[in-house]
Amino acid sequence: MSTSEDYKAKAAEALVQLAEAKTEAERTRLRRAHGVYLKLSNHGAEAAARAEARPPKRIVPEKPAAAKAGPSFRLS
């Protein structure tokens, strides 16, 4: 079983426990655990997709920036 499948199984188990939960604190903990397990199960696929994606193109201005007129330090 791969890590992704392990996390999906744990998420399903958390849902079963959530149905049996008696207190609100326990329900909250199990809802959060379920969400975390789902995120972890998708993490490997998302990381591989990001690694394959090319970096975005560099943004280049259409025309060069105008030279800034600064104070003149000529002593005449």
Secondary structure, DSSP 4 states (H G I P E B T S, - for coil): --HHHHHHHHHHHHHHHHHH--SHHHHHHHHHHHHHHHHHHHHHHHHHHHHHSPPPPPP--SSPPPPP--------
